[in-house]
Amino acid sequence: MQQYTIGLDYGTNSCRSLLINLENGAELGSTVFPYPSGELGILTDPTDPNVARQNPQDYLEGLQFIIRGAIEEAQKNDAHFDPAQVIGIGIDTTGSTPIPVDEEGTPLGLKPEFKDNLNAMVWLWKDHTSHQEAATITAKAEKLRPEYLAKCGGIYSSEWWWSKIWRCQKVDPVVFAAAHSWVEHCDWLPAVLTGTTRPEQISRSTCAAGHKAMFNHEWDGLPDKAFLAELDPDLADLRDRLYDQTFSSAHKAGELTEEWADKLGLPAGIAVAVGAFDAHMGAVGAGVKPGTLVKILGTSTCDITVAPNQKKLADIPGLCGVANESVLPDHYGIEAGQSAVGDIFLWFVHNLVPDSYGKTVGEKFDNMEAALAQQQPGETGLLALDWNNGNRTILVDVRLTGLILGQTLHTQAHEIYRALIEATAFGALTIIKRMQEHGVEVREVINTGGLSLKNESLMQIYADIIGLPMKVAVSEQTCAMGSALYGAVASGAVTLPQAQQANCKLQDRIYYPIAENQQTYAKLYQLYRELHDAFGTAEWQGKMNHIMKDLIAIRQQARTQK
Amino acid sequence: MQQYTIGLDYGTNSCRSLLINLENGAELGSTVFPYPSGELGILTDPTDPNVARQNPQDYLEGLQFIIRGAIEEAQKNDAHFDPAQVIGIGIDTTGSTPIPVDEEGTPLGLKPEFKDNLNAMVWLWKDHTSHQEAATITAKAEKLRPEYLAKCGGIYSSEWWWSKIWRCQKVDPVVFAAAHSWVEHCDWLPAVLTGTTRPEQISRSTCAAGHKAMFNHEWDGLPDKAFLAELDPDLADLRDRLYDQTFSSAHKAGELTEEWADKLGLPAGIAVAVGAFDAHMGAVGAGVKPGTLVKILGTSTCDITVAPNQKKLADIPGLCGVANESVLPDHYGIEAGQSAVGDIFLWFVHNLVPDSYGKTVGEKFDNMEAALAQQQPGETGLLALDWNNGNRTILVDVRLTGLILGQTLHTQAHEIYRALIEATAFGALTIIKRMQEHGVEVREVINTGGLSLKNESLMQIYADIIGLPMKVAVSEQTCAMGSALYGAVASGAVTLPQAQQANCKLQDRIYYPIAENQQTYAKLYQLYRELHDAFGTAEWQGKMNHIMKDLIAIRQQARTQK
């Protein structure tokens, strides 16, 4: 008898479902629910652009809509499909996206007395109101607990758990006092479906805790009370009402309650997996395994790989996070990323590409890609840094900006576009090198996300610069796919390697490095790396006067070869 | 009785005349003659883009056309004007633009046997076929005669006299052998009008000889034979058939012949001044004097000032040229320049400005100027280097390229345009500082050229960055104006200071520095100078990692002030 599983992917502006046949990964149903509250699902504050909150009610409404929608679609697509054959549900969300809850686990934002208070709502990952708190946490940890920072790349972010909670404590003591505990969005939804929302019952995600809450078994789980008291005694008190145990998504958060089974049209008692963050589930759904790096190529990127945890992995400076079992059981999850990739191309096409390339953004991209495909590596004479939105890995510094050099009076827009693509590839290579230098094996890259599907020039440039085969996942919903696989694993029906083997499909087209291009790009990467270290690190000291001349020499050689 | 004088300005694509009333600078007649030969007057070679030659016949045809045209126009504009009242003619041309001539001073290109040979034609300044010869001259002089290079900024250019002549000797020995001597374009035309074309009769220009032929009285005029023989013995032989004396344009080259007086409709016997290069005459026509720098703001810039020659002026490293009496009698002429200014803006608007700013280049510039005028200094967060076409002064290095940094995901085209304007102003300030550091007084800047007349935002940014009053010449033909003044001076009717006083008018609007803007720009200039020295000099060594952070801090402050 066929078995089916459902993955739910809660993004920044909407949530979506994916119902698959566990035998072959066939995607039978998928439904999207745009969050109805705020602007594109985000509650904002006109007086402070850093505010980004969400309404927990949106999550609940979406739950029913997207699961019922997927089931209906699957019934249309496959006459033999029966909802009784669904064996599990897995869930991923954005993060760190903490929710203040009362003793029952009810989000404060759902209670009448707080319904108009933004601070009682969900604090979305991209809320940056706590940048000052993040800086103080980093400074205190540097002095008192450097080991905490070593696990999250050396700098604690305003996008993370403790910064946001501390901010709430500072700006809204009433909400903070009313919050018995705080729960990650990815932990709250499985708790809702399994009737385990009381804070002491919730199965907390190893992924969320390890990457964003400084939870680690090298010390006693969460940061110790003495350290938290250095921030504020209230945070030390809160620690007692949080957790001291976490679970990978291979575990059940619980079983689907009768009440939710009725609402959703699914069998009661099926497994609901412990939640995790979207990118980590995306890596699972794309087929991450030791030696394989999954690159989620979107407006920004998330780069995820794993390493077996039999051998202790040394800290990797500048990586966003290393957390045990955050991606696969029995493996360290290793997460890195670039703050802007697609966003840089969008910025360029919207602001600096004349209409001679086309009337629409799509036409401009198409015509620039056609033009740059005619060029040899090095032929533009240009070199750029991919820092228009700062550098997440390996510099962990938001106070960095873009740079481009090598322009002449003949430089054209598509050449700059090529240089920007190359810059993001050099940034990607820098991340992979950093991993490899610290004992993490990377032999191939599986790409997922819009750019990997529609930009062939970009994929070939990535292969040539990174020097590894570039593969592309077939599924366009790898996050929901990963969650779905974990739903099945949590049910006990399959192991994760079995589930990945059967369901994670790759496209036939693989982009292999071209040796001749690799040689030129090796030279350009040396120059990129010098600019990177010079503008991005306090340690670098040296000379810059050869950079422009070397670029001219490389350009000359590329033109001669042509 | 009124006196009139005529200036002739021979440019790259056309020549023009200007007939003025010497009492008040009133411009009574002006005629343009586009050179009929080649592409826009330039003879090219489809197999080598470096070739740029001219047909001497074009110069002769133009002579008659533009002088007769100016006289006719003046007769229409002023009923009392009589050509008999014209007291002198002055001439400026591009340079170094050498012409191979026979023993009579006839250009070889006018002789039937050479009429189809590009090497027998005029070698236009922008002919770059001799870049290898220029490099060898620089290398030999560095080793054997460093004093030669000290007068021309340390590097001998392919745009100059000896490079071109040597190139001809190498590639076309027949033409070289047929050339009894070589004459600068600016020396040949006065010789034609005064019947002194035999090479030994020609009055050679101090300006041309001093700036481009390494002629200096600190040694024995032209480079010595031993040095020239190191290049090629043929050049040492040629030296005997060149010159050992030069003249400023305050001297007469001779008197107008009967034959030319008839052709032109002017009195025979009137003074024809010794010629000079266009930019130097432009400085004179704009009113250059000690303490006043004249900036000719065009696609590139030429910056010219003077210093009294009673006191010996030390060499100024990186300046294109210092030559005694090349601009004003009794003064050193000091010449510098930026390889691209207007050209950088044109490159940007043609290649990187979307049509949301307008449909035409003019509309795009207008709308960008309106938008950038709303911004405070520092508010863009951007910093650029003005090197898209290399750096003439003070680095004298064509192997440099553009750079821009500070881009975010919100940077707009008009902000980059502002950063490019600022970069050219920082480049201008660097030149002025270099002059001041070496004892040359600069208290004000008189601007001339298209950008000074039509771009108010640019002029204010220049005032704020350079920190000096920016004045603008009224005449749009300052080169021809300067030549006209020298025509009168050569006649003995007036001194040059008298002529400048009466004729060089300034616009009423003066752009003064705004103290608040100056403060911000002083900080930005420090950063510009660090980038300039880091990317442009072998000596610099240091750190770059504060640059982006300093720009963010300056941006933040600018936004707060607003």
Interface residues (C-beta under 8 A of the other chain):
Chain A: A340 D343 I344 W347 H350 N351 L352 V353 P354 D355 G381 L385 W387 N388 N389 R399 L400 T401 G402 L403 I404 L405 G406 Q407 T408 L409 H410 T411 Q412 A413 I416 A534 F535 G536 T537 A538 W540 Q541 G542 K543 M544 N545 I547 M548 K549 L551 I552
Chain B: A340 D343 I344 W347 H350 N351 L352 V353 P354 D355 G381 L385 W387 N388 N389 R399 L400 T401 G402 L403 I404 L405 G406 Q407 T408 L409 H410 T411 Q412 A413 I416 A534 F535 G536 T537 A538 W540 Q541 G542 K543 M544 N545 I547 M548 K549 L551 I552
